[in-house]
Amino acid sequence: MKQTTIKNIVIVGGGTSGWMTAAMLSRLFNTQLNITLIESDAIGTIGVGEATIPPLQIFNSVLGIKESDFINATQATYKLGIEFENWYQQGDAYMHAFGNVGRDLGFTSFHHYWLCAQAAHNADSNTQYNPADFWRYSINYQAAKHNKFQPIATIPNAQMSGITHAYHFDASLYATMLQQYCSQRSVKRLEGKIDNTILDSSGNIASVILQSGQTIAGDLFIDCSGFSALLIEQALGVDYENWQHWLPCDSAYAVPCESTHPLLPYTKATAHDAGWQWRIPLQHRTGNGIVYSSQYMSDAQAKQQLLDNLDGTPLAEPRKINFTTGRRVKQWHKNCIAIGLSSGFLEPLESTSLHLVQSAIIRLTKLFPHHGIQSQQVDEFNRQSQTEFEQIRDFIILHYHLNAKQTQPDNRGLWQHCRDMSIPESLQQKIDLFSQTANVFRHQDELFTEAAWIQVMLGQGITPADFHPLAVAVEPAALQDYLGNISKVINTTVANMPEHSAFIKAL
Ligand SMILES: Cc1cc2nc3c(=O)[nH]c(=O)nc-3n(C[C@H](O)[C@H](O)[C@H](O)COP(=O)(O)OP(=O)(O)OC[C@H]3O[C@@H](n4cnc5c(N)ncnc54)[C@H](O)[C@@H]3O)c2cc1C
């Protein structure tokens, strides 16, 4: 086997993305690479990023971190989904619950049978189509709304499989945990501010120079420097594709408050006049933040709105964060790979940022340039990153675009803008297909499942005009039995689960 020529890895940044990258590279390539991580205490980290989606479980498990250790070290709670309040219209609520809803029959997805049953019921009883009924068939939703949690595999005699969970956790405690993990695997940590980046004659990064004058050379540089994008943008000049015309929120205030009871196993995202507010329940506090468009709301208004809508006493002064939604045109350029906020930011609505960090790290390990950087590797990495960013972008735009919120008196406002804006063709196709046929298809390795798309499209007010003909083939009485049985099994299973907080205490 050929010798490794890429040996010295320099990670710039010690936020969650820097430490996640260092942890995974040291876990997989510990003996083959020399890894140095540089962070600046004076600059600090962004200090938000507390809600995740289910794949983080896999990341921790590859690192060999036990779930109970992770939960205890990071004051984490379980997350079964995100509840969207006031998104379609004021007073509405629906959930993007993780995992499946109902049970598919053969090639036909469950929701076609549910739509068929709704149509039959409405015809019989002259009642309205009731989208909220869909969540009776989601174990995650039912457990979430009853503040329960337990992995199904550990419930004796459970008659069903699967509850899909993610976590809410304290990001700074997670970074500390990963830092300790890395120190046991000979990752070298340097503290100091980088003042200068030196390029070689071919435009690759040769070294970075700290304020102290120390020079750190490397073969491959990972830019985890956050929004400053110190290497990929400031040194290498790679452009940023701005998506604010689709995702206009550009500002946030974040503030922790005292935790409240019961301990909810889900995130809340509540829409307001010019954006939305998050509530992330942790064991020791609740993380809160308001996300808004500065075009439609002033900083002072946003700060006040956030403080007026906390569930507990604030534990700090609200902290302002500015951002521009979009993505880095090339996430890998020359010998530099941007991971984390330096590579792009959509917005925190579906808690996808840390997932994008995780998937970039996995992509890097799969395409690792042991024997020197090849353009094919770089192109493939960039192609996959682009597809992933665009698919997640579409899913987030969906929440904003399909709203029926009251028009502001002057016919302006964020919601009106989002309703009127033209959307990416890829998203329009998905909406049209679902509206006409109730079909939704997951493309290749797309992150969000069919169940996720269906829940958000129903929640955002689409009533499909049709459903699959195979659903009609089931006798109406048999269909009612089928649905009733699923709902009964879910209710019995949830009734046997402990309270979320009790489950965590017992860990
Ligand atoms: C409002 C908001 C809410 C969010 N909520 C979520 C969420 O719920 N879920 C989720 O998954 N993600 C969320 N995110 C994203 C999440 O916060 C980030 O993806 C995550 O924290 C990773 O950030 P980072 O490590 O890339 O950058 P940072 O945390 O900013 O770290 C940058 C690092 O680079 C270092 N650095 C910078 N310049 C220099 C220099 N010149 N010299 C030396 N070191 C330097 C800094 O010291 C720091 O260590 C949110 C983001 C925002 C803005």
The ligand as an SDF file (V2000), in Angstrom:
LIG
                    3D

 53 58  0  0  0  0  0  0  0  0999 V2000
  -29.3020   31.5620   15.6780 C   0  0  0  0  0  0  0  0  0  0  0  0
  -28.6940   30.2130   15.4570 C   0  0  0  0  0  0  0  0  0  0  0  0
  -29.2990   29.0860   16.0150 C   0  0  0  0  0  0  0  0  0  0  0  0
  -28.7660   27.8050   15.7730 C   0  0  0  0  0  0  0  0  0  0  0  0
  -29.3990   26.6980   16.2690 N   0  0  0  0  0  0  0  0  0  0  0  0
  -28.9700   25.4700   15.8900 C   0  0  0  0  0  0  0  0  0  0  0  0
  -29.6420   24.2770   16.3130 C   0  0  0  0  0  0  0  0  0  0  0  0
  -30.6090   24.3190   17.0630 O   0  0  0  0  0  0  0  0  0  0  0  0
  -29.1720   23.0940   15.8650 N   0  0  0  0  0  0  0  0  0  0  0  0
  -28.0840   22.9970   15.0610 C   0  0  0  0  0  0  0  0  0  0  0  0
  -27.7220   21.8950   14.6370 O   0  0  0  0  0  0  0  0  0  0  0  0
  -27.3890   24.0990   14.7160 N   0  0  0  0  0  0  0  0  0  0  0  0
  -27.8040   25.3160   15.0910 C   0  0  0  0  0  0  0  0  0  0  0  0
  -27.1030   26.4220   14.7140 N   0  0  0  0  0  0  0  0  0  0  0  0
  -25.8260   26.2550   14.0340 C   0  0  0  0  0  0  0  0  0  0  0  0
  -24.7540   25.8650   15.0560 C   0  0  0  0  0  0  0  0  0  0  0  0
  -24.6660   26.8590   16.0470 O   0  0  0  0  0  0  0  0  0  0  0  0
  -23.4010   25.6770   14.3710 C   0  0  0  0  0  0  0  0  0  0  0  0
  -23.5500   24.8300   13.2660 O   0  0  0  0  0  0  0  0  0  0  0  0
  -22.4100   25.0390   15.3180 C   0  0  0  0  0  0  0  0  0  0  0  0
  -22.3400   25.7350   16.5150 O   0  0  0  0  0  0  0  0  0  0  0  0
  -21.0300   24.9730   14.6810 C   0  0  0  0  0  0  0  0  0  0  0  0
  -20.4610   26.2520   14.6170 O   0  0  0  0  0  0  0  0  0  0  0  0
  -18.9560   26.3510   14.1390 P   0  0  0  0  0  0  0  0  0  0  0  0
  -18.1330   25.4160   14.9640 O   0  0  0  0  0  0  0  0  0  0  0  0
  -18.9210   26.1770   12.6690 O   0  0  0  0  0  0  0  0  0  0  0  0
  -18.5770   27.8770   14.4470 O   0  0  0  0  0  0  0  0  0  0  0  0
  -18.2470   28.6120   15.8290 P   0  0  0  0  0  0  0  0  0  0  0  0
  -18.9530   28.0220   16.9900 O   0  0  0  0  0  0  0  0  0  0  0  0
  -18.4510   30.0620   15.5690 O   0  0  0  0  0  0  0  0  0  0  0  0
  -16.7060   28.3480   16.0550 O   0  0  0  0  0  0  0  0  0  0  0  0
  -15.7150   29.0400   15.3330 C   0  0  0  0  0  0  0  0  0  0  0  0
  -14.3560   28.7440   15.9370 C   0  0  0  0  0  0  0  0  0  0  0  0
  -13.3500   29.3550   15.1330 O   0  0  0  0  0  0  0  0  0  0  0  0
  -12.4580   30.0600   15.9590 C   0  0  0  0  0  0  0  0  0  0  0  0
  -11.8640   31.1540   15.2030 N   0  0  0  0  0  0  0  0  0  0  0  0
  -12.4860   32.0460   14.3900 C   0  0  0  0  0  0  0  0  0  0  0  0
  -11.5960   32.9320   13.8960 N   0  0  0  0  0  0  0  0  0  0  0  0
  -10.3870   32.5800   14.4060 C   0  0  0  0  0  0  0  0  0  0  0  0
   -9.0760   33.1280   14.3110 C   0  0  0  0  0  0  0  0  0  0  0  0
   -8.8170   34.2240   13.5880 N   0  0  0  0  0  0  0  0  0  0  0  0
   -8.0840   32.5210   14.9820 N   0  0  0  0  0  0  0  0  0  0  0  0
   -8.3210   31.4080   15.7380 C   0  0  0  0  0  0  0  0  0  0  0  0
   -9.5350   30.8610   15.8750 N   0  0  0  0  0  0  0  0  0  0  0  0
  -10.5560   31.4530   15.2310 C   0  0  0  0  0  0  0  0  0  0  0  0
  -13.3190   30.5310   17.1240 C   0  0  0  0  0  0  0  0  0  0  0  0
  -12.5430   30.8530   18.2570 O   0  0  0  0  0  0  0  0  0  0  0  0
  -14.1850   29.2960   17.3500 C   0  0  0  0  0  0  0  0  0  0  0  0
  -13.4690   28.3630   18.1450 O   0  0  0  0  0  0  0  0  0  0  0  0
  -27.5950   27.6900   14.9880 C   0  0  0  0  0  0  0  0  0  0  0  0
  -26.9710   28.8290   14.4920 C   0  0  0  0  0  0  0  0  0  0  0  0
  -27.5090   30.0740   14.7000 C   0  0  0  0  0  0  0  0  0  0  0  0
  -26.8370   31.2840   14.1210 C   0  0  0  0  0  0  0  0  0  0  0  0
  1  2  1  0
  2  3  1  0
  2 52  2  0
  3  4  2  0
  4  5  1  0
  4 50  1  0
  5  6  2  0
  6  7  1  0
  6 13  1  0
  7  8  2  0
  7  9  1  0
  9 10  1  0
 10 11  2  0
 10 12  1  0
 12 13  2  0
 13 14  1  0
 14 15  1  0
 14 50  1  0
 15 16  1  0
 16 17  1  0
 16 18  1  0
 18 19  1  0
 18 20  1  0
 20 21  1  0
 20 22  1  0
 22 23  1  0
 23 24  1  0
 24 25  2  0
 24 26  1  0
 24 27  1  0
 27 28  1  0
 28 29  2  0
 28 30  1  0
 28 31  1  0
 31 32  1  0
 32 33  1  0
 33 34  1  0
 33 48  1  0
 34 35  1  0
 35 36  1  0
 35 46  1  0
 36 37  1  0
 36 45  1  0
 37 38  2  0
 38 39  1  0
 39 40  1  0
 39 45  2  0
 40 41  1  0
 40 42  2  0
 42 43  1  0
 43 44  2  0
 44 45  1  0
 46 47  1  0
 46 48  1  0
 48 49  1  0
 50 51  2  0
 51 52  1  0
 52 53  1  0
M  END
$$$$
